[in-house]
Amino acid sequence: MTKKWSCLAIACLATLLLSLDLTVLHLALPRLVADLGASSTQLLWIGDMYGFALAGLLITMGNLGDRIGRKRLLLIGAAAFGAASVVTAYAPSPELLIAARALLGVAAATIMPSTLSIIRNVFTEPGERTAAIGIWSGMSAAGFALGPVIGGLLLDHFWWGSVFLINVPIMALVLVGGALILPESRNPDAGRIDVLSVALSFTGIVAVVYALKEAAHQGVGGTDVLVAALVGVTGLAWFVARQRRLAEPLIDVRLFARRAFSASIGTNMLAIFSLIAMMMMFAWYLQLVLEWSALESGLAQLPGGLAGAVGGVVAAKLIGVIGRNGVVALGLALNAVSFLFYATLGLELNYLLLLIPMVIGGMGVGLAFTVNNDNVLATVPSQRAGAAAAVSETSFELGGALGIAVLGTVLNSAYGANLDLPAGFPAGEARESIAGALDVATRLPAEQAGQLVQAARVAFVESLNLTALVTAGLLALVAVLALIGLRGVPKVIPEEVLVRAHS
């Protein structure tokens, strides 16, 4: 029993670090401009390259773990992640930093599905498995919340590379603890990995993620967006068709015919969709409207991440009371309620009006994310856990990109339409975003600058309120779909039933 929970601790430690790394970089971007002279285009690639490599390789690495061993792949990934973190921290140029971020993404792609599939193989009793996944999900949520706090503390005292060096001692603990404690597991009947399927999955997913992110910047009509979307959809369609013909596919696409699997993947995407949207909106609102520091903003958002961790632990208990569909629907409904509160935020803030919905929404994300991940893993036998975990993690990446693209577009479009300036006022880039408006204001006379700043903040808050309402409505709809789509999924599915269902 003790060894099981020691294995979980190692998996959670690795997951916590990966979640931290997804959010900690954003605070360091202004320093990169000053220290490395990075251009705006290079900054975008520095921020996005990690996610591109991670999303594109998750399915491949999940299958690789099933074949060579999940413990082995996790240890290889941990060593690579630590080494890439050092290279990233001391990168002397933007070009090398972009390359190092790509290496970090590749290493992260080996770790993410390995942690979840190890949990699936160690915790064979259904109730324990759900509880373990709840704790794992909670650590992931906590990492998102801690990232801005830790990043702010480090950047207040050290150079930008310090936010990457914190990875090294943590990954060293994962390496030593993993080597001593983790059991090895693999699929003894797995065949060779189909190289063309790897190429198709990587190309399709990266192209789709790129299209979604670019749509948020330049709109859906941009040439780059349309070409990337066409390449992505074509690549994924070819990938799916090929999986149907292979004896040993990277993904058994027949799984999507099962409601427990497909509905969980879909609702997982929307849960992450809302989480990323919340983080994006809060970062701008707290820092650009309320003028809080990065550290203050990070600390303000911390209760939401901690509530997500609590939700992950509580989810296992609630399944026995209201069923799996009830827990997921409840989680999404709580998230919808939190966004209704966000629709009332103004130019001044009583922190309680932010804290209460943040805790409610964080709890909701923890509930939905935990049960959906457990549903995905409970749909396949333990031999295919790596592949199933990779699909779940890929939905996470796609959900995040979709949230930024859709809600970022709504936010920016509403902001531009709501910005009310006197006739003949030099708007220019001020109409593109509140950050652009504040930058323009620094180059204007004091009176005009004050008018522009006030108008930009009013327009942003109005667009924030509208975006929150759109998100609330979407989450409420998905909560109903989850209640219906996951209806009839057993509260507990014994392992022997899984094997028979898959065979």
C-alpha positions as CSV (number, residue, x, y, z in Angstrom):
1,M,0.0,0.0,0.0
2,T,2.8,2.5,1.0
3,K,4.6,1.8,-2.3
4,K,1.5,2.6,-4.3
5,W,1.2,6.1,-2.8
6,S,5.0,6.6,-3.1
7,C,4.5,6.0,-6.8
8,L,1.7,8.5,-6.9
9,A,3.9,11.1,-5.1
10,I,6.5,10.8,-7.8
11,A,4.0,11.0,-10.6
12,C,2.4,14.1,-8.9
13,L,5.8,15.8,-8.5
14,A,6.5,15.4,-12.2
15,T,3.1,16.7,-13.1
16,L,3.3,19.6,-10.8
17,L,6.5,20.7,-12.4
18,L,5.1,20.5,-15.9
19,S,2.1,22.6,-14.9
20,L,4.4,25.2,-13.4
21,D,6.5,25.3,-16.6
22,L,3.4,26.1,-18.7
23,T,2.7,29.3,-16.8
24,V,5.9,30.5,-15.3
25,L,7.4,31.7,-18.7
26,H,4.8,34.4,-19.3
27,L,6.1,36.6,-16.5
28,A,9.6,36.4,-17.9
29,L,8.8,37.6,-21.4
30,P,9.4,41.3,-20.8
31,R,12.9,40.4,-19.5
32,L,13.7,38.5,-22.6
33,V,13.1,41.6,-24.7
34,A,15.5,43.6,-22.6
35,D,18.2,40.9,-22.1
36,L,18.2,39.0,-25.4
37,G,16.7,41.6,-27.7
38,A,13.9,39.2,-28.8
39,S,11.6,40.5,-31.4
40,S,7.8,40.2,-31.1
41,T,7.8,37.3,-33.6
42,Q,10.6,35.5,-31.6
43,L,8.6,36.1,-28.4
44,L,5.6,34.3,-29.9
45,W,7.8,31.3,-30.9
46,I,9.5,31.2,-27.5
47,G,6.1,31.0,-25.9
48,D,4.5,28.6,-28.4
49,M,7.3,26.2,-29.3
50,Y,7.0,24.2,-26.1
51,G,3.3,23.7,-26.6
52,F,3.8,22.7,-30.3
53,A,6.3,20.0,-29.5
54,L,4.4,18.8,-26.5
55,A,1.0,18.5,-28.3
56,G,2.5,17.0,-31.4
57,L,4.3,14.2,-29.7
58,L,2.0,13.1,-26.9
59,I,0.3,10.4,-28.8
60,T,3.6,9.0,-30.1
61,M,5.2,9.1,-26.7
62,G,2.2,7.5,-25.0
63,N,2.5,4.6,-27.4
64,L,6.3,4.4,-27.0
65,G,5.8,4.1,-23.2
66,D,3.4,1.2,-23.8
67,R,6.2,-0.5,-25.8
68,I,9.5,0.2,-24.1
69,G,8.1,0.6,-20.5
70,R,6.5,3.6,-18.9
71,K,9.0,3.8,-16.1
72,R,11.9,3.8,-18.6
73,L,10.3,6.5,-20.7
74,L,9.5,8.7,-17.6
75,L,13.1,8.5,-16.4
76,I,14.5,9.3,-19.9
77,G,12.1,12.2,-20.1
78,A,13.0,13.5,-16.6
79,A,16.7,13.5,-17.4
80,A,16.1,15.2,-20.8
81,F,13.8,17.8,-19.2
82,G,16.4,18.7,-16.5
83,A,19.2,19.0,-19.2
84,A,17.0,21.1,-21.5
85,S,16.0,23.4,-18.6
86,V,19.7,24.2,-18.0
87,V,20.2,25.0,-21.8
88,T,17.0,27.1,-21.7
89,A,18.1,29.1,-18.6
90,Y,21.5,30.0,-20.1
91,A,20.4,30.5,-23.7
92,P,22.5,33.3,-25.2
93,S,20.2,34.2,-28.1
94,P,16.5,34.0,-28.9
95,E,17.2,31.4,-31.6
96,L,18.8,29.0,-29.1
97,L,16.1,29.7,-26.6
98,I,13.4,28.7,-29.1
99,A,15.3,25.4,-29.8
100,A,15.7,24.7,-26.1
101,R,12.0,25.3,-25.6
102,A,11.3,22.7,-28.3
103,L,13.5,20.2,-26.4
104,L,11.6,20.9,-23.2
105,G,8.4,20.2,-25.1
106,V,9.7,16.9,-26.4
107,A,10.8,15.9,-22.9
108,A,7.4,16.9,-21.4
109,A,5.6,14.8,-24.0
110,T,7.4,11.7,-22.6
111,I,6.5,12.6,-19.0
112,M,2.8,13.5,-19.2
113,P,1.3,10.3,-20.5
114,S,3.8,8.2,-18.5
115,T,2.7,9.6,-15.1
116,L,-1.0,8.9,-15.8
117,S,-0.4,5.4,-17.3
118,I,1.8,4.5,-14.3
119,I,-1.1,5.5,-12.0
120,R,-3.4,3.3,-14.1
121,N,-1.2,0.3,-13.7
122,V,-0.3,0.7,-10.1
123,F,-3.8,1.4,-8.8
124,T,-5.9,-1.5,-10.1
125,E,-8.7,-1.2,-7.6
126,P,-11.3,1.1,-9.2
127,G,-12.0,3.3,-6.2
128,E,-8.3,3.8,-5.4
129,R,-7.6,4.6,-9.0
130,T,-10.2,7.3,-9.1
131,A,-8.8,8.8,-5.9
132,A,-5.3,8.7,-7.2
133,I,-6.3,10.4,-10.4
134,G,-8.1,13.0,-8.4
135,I,-4.9,13.8,-6.5
136,W,-2.9,13.8,-9.7
137,S,-5.4,16.2,-11.3
138,G,-5.3,18.4,-8.2
139,M,-1.5,18.7,-8.4
140,S,-1.8,19.7,-12.0
141,A,-4.3,22.5,-11.1
142,A,-2.1,23.6,-8.2
143,G,0.9,23.9,-10.6
144,F,-1.1,26.3,-12.8
145,A,-1.8,28.5,-9.8
146,L,1.7,28.3,-8.3
147,G,3.4,29.1,-11.6
148,P,2.8,32.9,-11.5
149,V,3.6,33.1,-7.8
150,I,6.9,31.3,-8.0
151,G,7.8,33.0,-11.2
152,G,7.1,36.4,-9.6
153,L,9.2,35.6,-6.6
154,L,12.2,34.5,-8.7
155,L,12.0,37.4,-11.1
156,D,11.9,39.9,-8.2
157,H,15.4,38.6,-7.1
158,F,17.1,36.8,-10.1
159,W,17.4,36.9,-13.9
160,W,14.9,35.4,-16.2
161,G,16.7,32.1,-16.5
162,S,16.0,31.3,-12.9
163,V,12.4,30.3,-13.7
164,F,13.8,27.3,-15.6
165,L,16.6,26.3,-13.2
166,I,14.0,25.4,-10.6
167,N,13.2,22.4,-12.8
168,V,16.6,20.8,-12.2
169,P,16.4,19.8,-8.5
170,I,12.8,18.7,-8.9
171,M,13.6,16.5,-11.9
172,A,16.5,15.1,-10.0
173,L,14.1,14.0,-7.2
174,V,11.9,12.4,-9.8
175,L,14.9,10.5,-11.4
176,V,16.2,9.1,-8.1
177,G,12.8,8.4,-6.6
178,G,11.5,6.9,-9.9
179,A,14.5,4.6,-10.3
180,L,14.1,3.3,-6.8
181,I,10.3,3.0,-6.4
182,L,8.4,2.9,-9.6
183,P,7.5,-0.5,-11.1
184,E,8.0,-1.2,-14.8
185,S,5.0,-1.9,-16.9
186,R,4.5,-2.2,-20.7
187,N,2.2,-3.9,-23.2
188,P,3.8,-7.3,-23.9
189,D,1.8,-7.7,-27.1
190,A,2.6,-4.3,-28.7
191,G,3.8,-4.3,-32.2
192,R,6.1,-1.8,-34.0
193,I,5.2,1.9,-34.1
194,D,3.9,2.9,-37.5
195,V,6.2,5.8,-38.7
196,L,3.7,7.3,-41.1
197,S,1.1,7.4,-38.3
198,V,3.6,9.3,-36.1
199,A,4.2,11.8,-38.9
200,L,0.5,12.3,-39.5
201,S,-0.4,12.7,-35.9
202,F,2.4,15.2,-35.3
203,T,1.7,17.3,-38.4
204,G,-2.1,17.2,-37.9
205,I,-2.1,18.2,-34.2
206,V,0.7,20.9,-34.5
207,A,-1.1,22.4,-37.6
208,V,-4.4,22.5,-35.8
209,V,-2.9,24.1,-32.6
210,Y,-1.0,26.6,-34.7
211,A,-4.2,27.5,-36.6
212,L,-6.1,28.0,-33.4
213,K,-3.4,30.2,-31.8
214,E,-2.9,32.3,-35.0
215,A,-6.7,32.8,-35.3
216,A,-6.6,34.6,-31.9
217,H,-3.9,37.0,-33.3
218,Q,-4.9,37.7,-36.9
219,G,-8.5,36.3,-37.2
220,V,-9.9,33.3,-38.9
221,G,-9.5,34.7,-42.4
222,G,-5.7,34.9,-42.4
223,T,-3.9,32.9,-45.0
224,D,-1.6,31.3,-42.4
225,V,-4.7,30.2,-40.4
226,L,-6.5,28.7,-43.4
227,V,-3.5,26.8,-44.7
228,A,-2.6,25.5,-41.3
229,A,-6.2,24.4,-40.6
230,L,-6.4,22.6,-44.0
231,V,-3.1,20.8,-43.4
232,G,-4.2,19.9,-39.9
233,V,-7.6,18.6,-40.7
234,T,-6.3,16.7,-43.7
235,G,-3.4,15.1,-41.7
236,L,-5.8,14.1,-38.9
237,A,-8.3,12.6,-41.3
238,W,-5.6,10.6,-43.0
239,F,-4.3,9.5,-39.6
240,V,-7.8,8.3,-38.5
241,A,-8.3,6.4,-41.7
242,R,-4.9,4.8,-41.4
243,Q,-5.6,3.7,-37.8
244,R,-8.6,1.8,-38.9
245,R,-6.5,-0.4,-41.2
246,L,-3.5,-1.1,-38.8
247,A,-3.3,-4.2,-36.6
248,E,-1.5,-2.1,-34.0
249,P,-2.7,1.5,-34.3
250,L,-1.4,4.4,-32.3
251,I,-5.0,5.0,-31.3
252,D,-7.8,2.5,-31.4
253,V,-10.3,4.9,-33.0
254,R,-13.1,2.4,-32.1
255,L,-12.8,3.8,-28.6
256,F,-14.5,7.0,-29.8
257,A,-17.7,5.0,-30.4
258,R,-17.9,4.5,-26.6
259,R,-19.8,7.3,-24.9
260,A,-17.6,7.1,-21.8
261,F,-14.5,7.8,-23.9
262,S,-15.7,10.3,-26.4
263,A,-17.9,12.3,-24.1
264,S,-15.1,12.5,-21.5
265,I,-12.6,13.7,-24.1
266,G,-15.0,16.4,-25.3
267,T,-16.0,17.7,-21.9
268,N,-12.3,17.6,-20.8
269,M,-11.5,19.9,-23.6
270,L,-14.2,22.4,-22.5
271,A,-13.1,22.2,-18.8
272,I,-9.5,23.2,-19.8
273,F,-11.0,25.7,-22.3
274,S,-12.5,27.6,-19.4
275,L,-9.5,27.2,-17.2
276,I,-7.1,28.7,-19.8
277,A,-9.7,31.5,-20.6
278,M,-9.9,32.3,-16.9
279,M,-6.1,32.6,-16.5
280,M,-5.8,34.7,-19.6
281,M,-8.5,37.1,-18.6
282,F,-7.3,37.5,-15.0
283,A,-3.7,38.1,-16.1
284,W,-4.8,41.1,-18.2
285,Y,-7.5,42.3,-15.8
286,L,-5.5,42.3,-12.7
287,Q,-2.3,43.7,-14.2
288,L,-3.5,46.1,-16.9
289,V,-6.8,47.3,-15.4
290,L,-6.2,47.2,-11.7
291,E,-2.4,47.7,-12.0
292,W,-1.4,44.9,-9.7
293,S,2.1,43.5,-9.9
294,A,2.8,40.1,-11.4
295,L,3.4,38.6,-8.0
296,E,0.2,40.1,-6.6
297,S,-1.8,38.8,-9.6
298,G,-0.3,35.3,-9.0
299,L,-1.1,35.3,-5.3
300,A,-4.7,36.5,-6.1
301,Q,-5.3,33.5,-8.4
302,L,-3.7,30.9,-6.1
303,P,-7.0,30.0,-4.3
304,G,-8.5,28.9,-7.6
305,G,-5.8,26.4,-8.2
306,L,-5.9,25.1,-4.7
307,A,-9.7,24.7,-5.0
308,G,-9.0,22.7,-8.1
309,A,-6.8,20.4,-6.1
310,V,-9.6,20.0,-3.5
311,G,-12.1,19.2,-6.3
312,G,-9.9,16.5,-7.6
313,V,-9.8,14.8,-4.2
314,V,-13.5,15.2,-3.6
315,A,-14.5,13.9,-7.0
316,A,-13.9,10.2,-6.1
317,K,-16.3,10.5,-3.1
318,L,-19.0,12.2,-5.1
319,I,-19.1,9.5,-7.8
320,G,-20.7,7.1,-5.4
321,V,-23.4,9.6,-4.6
322,I,-24.4,11.2,-7.9
323,G,-22.6,9.1,-10.5
324,R,-19.9,9.9,-13.0
325,N,-22.2,11.9,-15.3
326,G,-23.5,13.9,-12.2
327,V,-20.0,14.8,-11.0
328,V,-18.8,16.0,-14.5
329,A,-22.1,18.0,-15.0
330,L,-21.8,19.5,-11.5
331,G,-18.2,20.5,-12.1
332,L,-19.1,22.2,-15.4
333,A,-22.2,23.9,-13.9
334,L,-20.1,25.3,-11.0
335,N,-17.6,26.6,-13.6
336,A,-20.5,28.3,-15.5
337,V,-21.7,29.9,-12.3
338,S,-18.2,31.3,-11.6
339,F,-18.2,33.0,-15.1
340,L,-21.5,34.6,-14.3
341,F,-19.8,36.3,-11.4
342,Y,-16.9,37.3,-13.6
343,A,-19.4,39.1,-15.9
344,T,-20.0,41.6,-13.0
345,L,-16.3,42.7,-12.6
346,G,-15.7,46.4,-12.9
347,L,-12.9,49.0,-12.8
348,E,-12.6,48.6,-9.1
349,L,-12.5,45.3,-7.2
350,N,-13.6,43.9,-3.9
351,Y,-11.4,40.9,-3.8
352,L,-14.2,38.7,-2.3
353,L,-16.2,39.2,-5.5
354,L,-13.3,37.5,-7.3
355,L,-12.3,35.0,-4.6
356,I,-15.7,33.4,-4.2
357,P,-16.3,32.6,-8.0
358,M,-12.6,31.6,-8.3
359,V,-12.9,29.0,-5.6
360,I,-16.3,27.8,-7.1
361,G,-14.8,27.6,-10.6
362,G,-11.6,25.9,-9.5
363,M,-13.6,23.3,-7.6
364,G,-15.6,22.7,-10.7
365,V,-12.6,22.2,-13.0
366,G,-11.1,19.7,-10.5
367,L,-14.3,17.7,-10.4
368,A,-14.7,17.5,-14.2
369,F,-11.1,17.0,-15.0
370,T,-10.6,14.1,-12.5
371,V,-13.7,12.1,-13.5
372,N,-13.0,12.6,-17.2
373,N,-9.5,11.4,-16.9
374,D,-10.6,8.4,-14.9
375,N,-13.3,7.6,-17.5
376,V,-10.7,7.6,-20.3
377,L,-8.4,5.3,-18.5
378,A,-11.2,3.1,-17.3
379,T,-12.2,2.5,-21.0
380,V,-9.1,0.6,-21.9
381,P,-7.1,-2.3,-20.3
382,S,-3.9,-1.4,-18.5
383,Q,-1.7,-2.6,-21.5
384,R,-3.0,0.4,-23.5
385,A,-2.9,3.0,-20.7
386,G,-0.1,5.0,-22.3
387,A,-2.0,5.5,-25.5
388,A,-5.3,6.4,-23.7
389,A,-3.4,8.9,-21.4
390,A,-1.9,10.5,-24.4
391,V,-5.3,11.1,-26.0
392,S,-6.5,12.6,-22.7
393,E,-3.4,14.9,-22.5
394,T,-3.8,15.9,-26.2
395,S,-7.4,17.0,-25.5
396,F,-5.9,19.2,-22.8
397,E,-3.6,20.9,-25.2
398,L,-6.3,21.3,-27.9
399,G,-8.7,22.6,-25.3
400,G,-6.2,25.2,-24.2
401,A,-5.4,26.4,-27.7
402,L,-9.2,26.4,-28.5
403,G,-9.9,28.5,-25.5
404,I,-7.3,31.1,-26.4
405,A,-8.4,31.2,-30.0
406,V,-12.2,31.4,-29.4
407,L,-12.4,33.4,-26.2
408,G,-9.4,35.5,-27.1
409,T,-11.0,36.5,-30.4
410,V,-14.3,37.3,-28.6
411,L,-12.4,39.4,-26.0
412,N,-10.3,41.3,-28.6
413,S,-13.2,41.9,-31.0
414,A,-15.5,43.2,-28.3
415,Y,-12.7,45.4,-27.0
416,G,-12.1,47.0,-30.4
417,A,-15.8,47.6,-30.8
418,N,-16.3,49.0,-27.3
419,L,-13.3,51.4,-27.3
420,D,-14.9,54.8,-27.3
421,L,-12.4,57.6,-28.3
422,P,-13.1,61.2,-29.4
423,A,-13.1,61.8,-33.2
424,G,-9.7,62.2,-34.6
425,F,-8.0,60.6,-31.6
426,P,-4.9,58.6,-32.6
427,A,-6.2,55.1,-32.0
428,G,-4.0,52.9,-34.2
429,E,-2.7,49.9,-32.3
430,A,-4.7,51.1,-29.3
431,R,-7.8,49.5,-30.8
432,E,-6.1,46.1,-31.1
433,S,-5.7,45.4,-27.4
434,I,-5.5,47.0,-24.0
435,A,-1.8,46.4,-23.9
436,G,-1.4,48.2,-27.2
437,A,-3.5,51.1,-25.8
438,L,-1.3,51.5,-22.7
439,D,1.8,51.4,-24.8
440,V,0.4,54.2,-27.1
441,A,-0.5,56.2,-24.0
442,T,3.2,56.4,-23.0
443,R,3.9,58.4,-26.1
444,L,1.0,60.9,-25.8
445,P,0.7,64.1,-23.8
446,A,-0.6,63.6,-20.3
447,E,-4.2,64.7,-20.9
448,Q,-4.6,62.5,-24.0
449,A,-2.8,59.6,-22.3
450,G,-5.2,59.7,-19.4
451,Q,-8.2,59.7,-21.7
452,L,-6.9,56.8,-23.7
453,V,-6.0,54.7,-20.6
454,Q,-9.5,55.3,-19.1
455,A,-11.3,54.5,-22.3
456,A,-9.2,51.3,-22.8
457,R,-9.8,50.0,-19.3
458,V,-13.6,50.7,-19.7
459,A,-13.6,48.9,-23.0
460,F,-11.7,46.0,-21.7
461,V,-13.9,45.4,-18.7
462,E,-17.0,45.5,-20.9
463,S,-15.4,43.0,-23.3
464,L,-14.4,40.9,-20.3
465,N,-17.9,40.8,-19.0
466,L,-19.3,39.8,-22.5
467,T,-16.6,37.0,-22.8
468,A,-17.5,35.7,-19.4
469,L,-21.2,35.5,-20.3
470,V,-20.4,33.6,-23.5
471,T,-18.2,31.2,-21.6
472,A,-20.9,30.7,-18.9
473,G,-23.5,29.8,-21.6
474,L,-21.1,27.4,-23.3
475,L,-20.2,25.6,-20.1
476,A,-23.9,25.3,-19.1
477,L,-24.7,23.7,-22.4
478,V,-21.8,21.3,-22.1
479,A,-22.9,20.4,-18.5
480,V,-26.2,19.3,-19.9
481,L,-24.5,17.3,-22.7
482,A,-22.2,15.6,-20.1
483,L,-25.2,14.7,-18.0
484,I,-26.8,13.0,-21.0
485,G,-23.6,11.7,-22.7
486,L,-22.2,10.0,-19.6
487,R,-25.5,8.6,-18.4
488,G,-25.3,4.9,-17.7
489,V,-21.5,4.8,-17.2
490,P,-21.0,2.6,-14.1
491,K,-19.7,4.1,-10.9
492,V,-17.2,1.3,-10.7
493,I,-15.9,-0.8,-13.6
494,P,-13.9,-3.9,-12.6
495,E,-10.7,-4.6,-14.5
496,E,-12.0,-7.9,-15.9
497,V,-14.9,-6.1,-17.5
498,L,-12.6,-3.7,-19.2
499,V,-10.5,-6.5,-20.7
500,R,-13.6,-8.3,-22.1
501,A,-15.1,-5.0,-23.4
502,H,-11.8,-4.2,-25.3
503,S,-11.3,-7.7,-26.8
